[in-house]
Each structure stands twice: as C-alpha cells, then as structure tokens.
Amino acid sequence: MLKKGFPDDFLWGASTSAYQVEGAALSHGKKASQQDIINKDNYEKRGFATAEIASDHYHHFKEDVALMKEMGFTAYRFSIAWSRVFPDGTGEVNEEGIQFYRDLIDELLIHGIEPIVTLYHYDLPWALVEKYHGWLSREVVKDFEYYAAYIIEEFKDKVKYWTTINEQSIIVQFWTQKCFIPRELQSNHQLRYQINHHMNLAHAIACRLVHEKVPGGLVGAAIGYAPVYPLTSKPEDVMAAQNAHDLHNGYYLDIYFKGIYTESAMIYLESKGLAPDIEPGDMELIKEGYSDFLALNYYSSECAKACLKEEELRFAGVNWTGVKGAMDGHEHQPGFFQMCPNPMLDTTDWDWAIDPTGLEYLLRDISMRYNKPLMITENGLGAYDTLTEDGKVHDSYRINYLRDHVRSIKKSMDFGAKVLAYCPWSAIDLLSTSNGVKKRYGFVYVDRTDDDPKECTRIRKDSFFWYKKLIESKGEDLE
Ligand code: BG6
C-alpha cells in the first residue's frame, strides 16, 4: 500500500482556551465570565487554582507566540473570551479587550502561524447568567449572534478557520462545570438537552455568519468525541454501544452535517421526557448553518454495556483527586446503555482510558459517514510533571502518548481520512477544567502551583523538543 504521509500544507500546532490560559480575568476592562465564578468555587471547595491569573498569557502572549514559532507551529487554536470583548455580554465593546486579540492575531500572522479561532469555550459572560440564566434561556442565542457577528466582522480578513462552540457533548455531561446551573434546577435533566439545542442554534448562526462574511472561510464545531466500544461481544452490549454512539456522537454530528437530530437518540430522549423543546423554524436554521469541517477533541475512547430499564438516570462522574480509580460514577441511560471502564486499556491518573487506536478508528469512521475534512483541535495527556533542580521537565510519558496518536492519524490518512491539522492540548500548561493546574498538558511548563501563581516562568519540556523535531520532519521523525 502506498503510504502518503502528512501533506506539505498540513497544519501543525497546539491549542488553548481563553479562561484556562489568559488570566487578567477581572482587569483591563474584562468582567467575570461564568468560569471565573465556577473556578472560584472550585478553589474554595477543592483548592484548585482560580482563573484569575491562570498562565498569565495575557501578559506573556508575545513570549508564548515566540515559543510556538520556535517549535515550528503553523497553526494555533485559541478562544476569544466573550466577556473580555463585551464585559456585559452585549452593548459596549471593551476596546482594550478586542485590542488584545488584534495584537495576538497579528503576532501569530507575523510569525507565519495560522490562527484557528474558537468563538466560545465555556466562558459565558456572567452578566448574562445574572440576566436570564445564560444558556438555559433562549435569549442567549441573539446575544451570541451579536457577539459572533462583531468578532467575525473584525477578523474576517485575518482568520480563515473558525470553530464555533467547544464540546457541546461534554457540556451536556458535565453541565455544572461548564455552565453555571442554579442548584434548584440541577435535578431537571431535560435542561441539559435544552441548553444543547440553544447551542445548536447559536452554532448554526455562527456558521452562517462565517459563510456570509469571510471570503474563503471555513467553519465547524469543536466536538469532544470518543468512539464507543461494547464491553463484550454479547449482542446486548453491542446494541448498547450503538445506542451510546447515537446519543453521544451521532446526536451532534447529524446536526452539524445533516441538520437533523439522530432519530434513535431523539426517540429515547422523548421516552424519558428529556427531549429539547424545538420551535418552528429552528430546524431550518440549523440546516442552513451547515459546517465545512469538524474539529475533534480526542483524549480517550469509551466503553458501554447494556443497562436495565429499572436503573436510575445518571450522568458521567469526575475523578477530582488524580488518584487512579477515584472516578465517582458512570453515566446510566436506563434501557439504552450504561458506560463502564474498558478492562483492555490503561488509564491516566484521572481515569481517562489511553487509546491511540481509538483515534484512527474515529477518523476513519467519521470520514466514511460524513465525507468532510477533519481537524484534531485537542489531544493530550493530563499528567503530573516534575521540574528538576536543573530546570528540566522529563515528560517521556507525554511524548509516548502523542507519538502513538500521531501514528494513528497517519494511518487513518493512509486509509483515506482527510485531516487538515493536528493541534494537541495544550500549547503551554494551563488551568484544567476540573483538576486545577497540577494536571498538566503543555509542551511548555508554566512555573506555578494551585496555591501560588509565582512568576509563571516558561520552561521548555522534553516534549517541546520532540514536537519541534516532529514538525521539522513533517511528521516523519516520530522517535
Ligand atoms: C477538553 C476541553 O474537554 O478537555 C478543555 O475542551 C480541557 O478545555 C481538556 O482542558 C482537558 O480536560 P481537563 O478537565 O483535564 O482540563
């Protein structure tokens, strides 16, 4: 078989998100986002760092872009903080806030790095939560349109690649971490799917705006995606894995590419009273806002088995401690499927299954089903790193993880998958969504702890030098 390898125009880079990396959360005209509030609570309850300083990228962005250039990046995926640009969600723009993104994008372009911009990465302006409970209300869709139209207009001549909303499927699972949900509403699980419907409308509007305003622009959602394997070859488990795929994956991809809700998933949700309310005209809008590509965030695969009808409805658990085996539960969708650990796979310290083959599987599977270009916009190993006395970080475990996943991408391309970019998580260390800063992903070590932001000094890890060589060799030098 002819091995094609990575094409010359393949985009090599890495990703971050605004609230996890920027800091300057409540200064320079920015007001709070829901993540500033959620992370303050995480600090008080669990001692995880807040988003206030994060990796202080706001003040270090030139140094950070220089490090990206040194690694040879040709792309960088990052998000814009809505509440930095519109501190109240709508209305007056914060000139200093938008200037930060102008400067960042110019800095990237000067260094030949293609910006891949995400419009929304979990950080809704807090003002909109106070006004109408944020994503719980349909009102958010028009405010998102106002914000997205402004950003797309501002950067239409400089940004070609746009991703709309980060990880809707993950928001449904972990809604109290990704959205602020008042305690009294947390037992109403239909709202998870209602939020998702509002996001589908917002996503479609953003796609339409990119198509209207950006010459040659390409737009898609960034989805947290895991292929689902059956626990055993028992037909009931195989059926459960199909059900889980329909509700976790198909339910989003069918919206983005076909403009429909996956029927099996919808029938199940209706039978449980969980289906979203859909208004006349919604599905037409969703169809009109089609995606050009799919941005995939892949960390691990999932495993499912049959679930009795009598089981109680449950959603995914979290490992809060970073001690293997401390994951506090798995999703149960009664009579449809239940998630479970995969005994065939090793896991990270936070119980995420490590499965490079899963990446090859999903790239081929999605290519075959939808025939659209794909980007990897997240992939990485959350791990404890140690800074040695002579200022080094020997993260061979991260190199092994990334190398195996790059091999899988290559294999999937040899079998016909069209992959445009590899942007692992994360360009530099940053605040994890659920585990503070001690769980690290970056090529660059940011010297701080959960308790002490110190100076946030940047230190190149061993994986930095490995990735640089990989990019130099256009994906050939994997050793
Ligand atoms: C993805 C998110 O789900 O996973 C990122 O888009 C996140 O924001 C990443 O940081 C890793 O998850 P965590 O919880 O380890 O930070």
Boltz pocket constraint, residues with backbone or C-beta under 6 A from the ligand:
constraints:
  - pocket:
      binder: B
      contacts: [[A, 17], [A, 20], [A, 166], [A, 167], [A, 170], [A, 224], [A, 297], [A, 378], [A, 382], [A, 425], [A, 431], [A, 432], [A, 433], [A, 434], [A, 435], [A, 439]]
      max_distance: 6.0
